[in-house]
Amino acid sequence: MRIEIRGRNVEVTEELRHHVEKRFARVGDQVSDVATLKVELSQERNPSIPDREVAEATLHLKGITLRARESSPDMLHAIKELSEDMRRQVKRHREKRRKRTQTRRIVARMRGRAA
């Protein structure tokens, strides 16, 4: 999986880059190597917003795009929550695909018996 990290109103340091790569390693194990993950880290400039640090991710897979957005007072916490949300979405998508494959096999078997 290829990871692209971009900062908006935030400088992407090596620490942030390493933290993003570490957190999304579990997601990378579950998707193909051609998948692309785009992570955008930003900071809201409005002082009245308590969760100023925002992390957004877009995961491009074959045939589907998964998106997530998390905000928190701390950027590292926002990245952690974002990775957990993306992991849940990937897991749900994989389970749907497996169910589809199993259903098709069962239907094909049933048609083979009827013929």
C-alpha positions as CSV (number, residue, x, y, z in Angstrom):
1,M,0.0,0.0,0.0
2,R,1.3,3.4,-0.9
3,I,0.8,6.2,1.6
4,E,0.7,9.9,0.7
5,I,0.8,12.4,3.6
6,R,-0.1,16.0,3.1
7,G,-0.3,18.9,5.6
8,R,-2.6,21.9,5.4
9,N,-1.8,24.6,7.9
10,V,0.5,22.0,9.5
11,E,4.1,21.0,8.9
12,V,4.4,17.3,8.4
13,T,7.4,16.3,10.5
14,E,9.2,13.0,10.5
15,E,7.5,12.1,13.8
16,L,4.0,12.6,12.3
17,R,5.0,10.7,9.1
18,H,6.4,7.8,11.1
19,H,3.3,7.8,13.4
20,V,0.9,7.7,10.3
21,E,2.9,4.8,8.7
22,K,3.0,2.9,12.0
23,R,-0.7,3.3,12.6
24,F,-1.8,2.3,9.1
25,A,0.5,-0.7,8.8
26,R,-2.3,-3.0,10.0
27,V,-4.6,-1.6,7.3
28,G,-1.8,-2.1,4.7
29,D,-1.6,-5.8,5.7
30,Q,-5.3,-6.2,4.8
31,V,-5.4,-4.5,1.4
32,S,-3.5,-5.1,-1.9
33,D,-0.2,-3.5,-2.7
34,V,-1.7,-1.3,-5.4
35,A,-4.0,0.4,-2.9
36,T,-3.4,4.1,-2.3
37,L,-3.9,5.9,1.0
38,K,-4.0,9.7,1.1
39,V,-3.8,11.2,4.5
40,E,-4.4,14.9,5.0
41,L,-3.4,16.5,8.3
42,S,-4.8,20.0,9.0
43,Q,-5.4,22.5,11.8
44,E,-8.5,24.6,12.2
45,R,-7.6,28.3,12.7
46,N,-10.8,29.1,14.6
47,P,-10.0,29.3,18.3
48,S,-13.6,28.5,19.4
49,I,-13.3,25.0,18.0
50,P,-12.1,22.6,20.7
51,D,-11.0,19.8,18.4
52,R,-8.6,21.8,16.2
53,E,-6.4,19.0,14.9
54,V,-8.1,17.2,12.0
55,A,-6.9,14.1,10.2
56,E,-8.6,12.9,7.0
57,A,-7.9,9.7,5.0
58,T,-9.0,8.4,1.6
59,L,-8.2,4.8,0.7
60,H,-8.5,4.0,-3.0
61,L,-9.1,0.2,-3.5
62,K,-10.1,-1.7,-6.6
63,G,-13.7,-0.7,-7.2
64,I,-14.3,1.3,-4.0
65,T,-13.1,4.3,-2.1
66,L,-13.2,4.5,1.7
67,R,-13.1,7.8,3.5
68,A,-12.7,8.8,7.2
69,R,-12.3,12.0,9.1
70,E,-11.4,12.5,12.8
71,S,-10.7,15.5,14.9
72,S,-9.1,15.9,18.3
73,P,-7.2,18.4,20.4
74,D,-4.1,16.3,19.8
75,M,-2.9,15.4,16.3
76,L,-1.5,12.0,17.4
77,H,-4.8,11.0,19.0
78,A,-6.7,12.1,15.8
79,I,-4.4,9.9,13.7
80,K,-5.0,7.0,16.0
81,E,-8.8,7.3,15.9
82,L,-8.6,7.8,12.1
83,S,-6.6,4.5,11.7
84,E,-9.1,2.6,13.8
85,D,-12.0,3.9,11.8
86,M,-10.3,3.0,8.5
87,R,-9.4,-0.4,9.8
88,R,-13.1,-1.1,10.7
89,Q,-14.2,0.0,7.2
90,V,-11.6,-2.2,5.5
91,K,-12.7,-5.2,7.6
92,R,-16.3,-4.6,6.8
93,H,-15.6,-4.3,3.1
94,R,-13.5,-7.6,3.1
95,E,-16.4,-9.4,4.9
96,K,-18.9,-8.2,2.3
97,R,-16.6,-9.4,-0.5
98,R,-16.2,-12.8,1.2
99,K,-20.0,-13.2,1.7
100,R,-20.5,-12.4,-2.0
101,T,-18.0,-15.1,-3.1
102,Q,-19.5,-17.7,-0.8
103,T,-23.0,-16.9,-2.0
104,R,-22.0,-17.2,-5.6
105,R,-20.4,-20.6,-4.9
106,I,-23.5,-21.9,-3.2
107,V,-25.8,-20.7,-6.0
108,A,-23.5,-22.3,-8.6
109,R,-23.6,-25.6,-6.7
110,M,-27.4,-25.5,-6.4
111,R,-27.7,-24.8,-10.2
112,G,-25.4,-27.7,-10.9
113,R,-27.6,-30.1,-8.9
114,A,-30.8,-28.9,-10.5
115,A,-29.4,-29.4,-14.0
